[in-house]
Amino acid sequence: MPDTNVFIHAATIWLLVAFSVLTWALIVVKALQTRKANYQNKQFVESFWKAKNIQEAIQKANAQHSPTARIAQVGFQTLTEANEKTHHDLQQTWSRQDLLERHLRKQILAERRSLEKGSAILASIGNNAPFIGLFGTVFGIIHALNAIAESGNASMDVVAGPIGEALIATGIGIAVAVPAVLAYNYFVRKVKGIGADLDDFATDFVSLNQKLGFQLPKTQELSKAVRNDQILTHNIEKNKEDEVLA
C-alpha cells in the first residue's frame, strides 16, 4: 500500500508538470494568434475602406486571409450567389439584406469559435489543478503517516520532512492554476474585443451594400466602372499638368 501511495503522489506531480507545459504552450500560441488577428484586421479594414470602387474592394478581400477579410468574402459571395440564382427555394425567400446579415453572423461566430479554441483547456486546468494537487497531497500524507507509524517515532524532525514533501503537490497545483486562470481571463477579453471589431465591420459592410441596393454589379459593369475611373483619373492628372504648363 505505501508503494501505491508513493506512485499516486509522484504521478500527480508529473501530471501537473504536463499541465504546466501545456498551459504555457497554449499561452504562447493564443498570444500569437490574437496578435496576428488584430494586426491583420487593422491592416485589412484600413485597406478595404481606401478602395476606389467595389471591384477593388472585392479584390482586396479575396487577397487577404484575416478574419475581417473572410467576412467580406462571405458577404460578397452571398450577394454574388443571390444575383446568379434565378430559381426560388427556402433560402431565396429571405430578403437580400436578411440573407447577407445571416451569413455575416454565421461567419462571425465561426471566427470567434476559431479564436476561442484552447480557452476551454486553460479554464479546465485553472479549475482542476489545485484539486489534483490536493489529491496527490492526500496520498503523500498517507504515505508519510505510514512511514512514521512503522518507525514508531512521531517527533517533529521525523514528521516535518515527509509532510512537507506531501504538500509539494498542492503548491505545484496552485502554481499551475494561477497562470492558466489569468491567461484564460486575458484571452476572453481579447476575443471579445476582436469580436466587437468584427461586428463593427459587418455593420459597416451591410451599410455599404445598402447603398448599392444589396446587388453587386456584374463583371462587365465592374470592369467598365474601373475603366471609367481610370479614364477620369487620367483626365484629372492631364488637366493638372496642362495647368502647370500654362
Secondary structure, DSSP 8 states (H G I E B T S, - for coil): -HHHHHHHHHHHHHHHHHHHHHHHHHHHHHHHHHHHHHHHHHHHHHHHTT-SSHHHHHHHHHH--SHHHHHHHHHHHHHHHHHH--S--TGGGS-HHHHHHHHHHHHHHHHHHHHHTTHHHHHHHHHHHHHHHHHHHHHHHHHHHHHHHHHT---HHHHHHHHHHHHHHHHHHHHHHHHHHHHHHHHHHHHHHHHHHHHHHHHHHHHHHHHTTT----HHHHHHHHHHHHHHHHHHHHHHHHHHH-
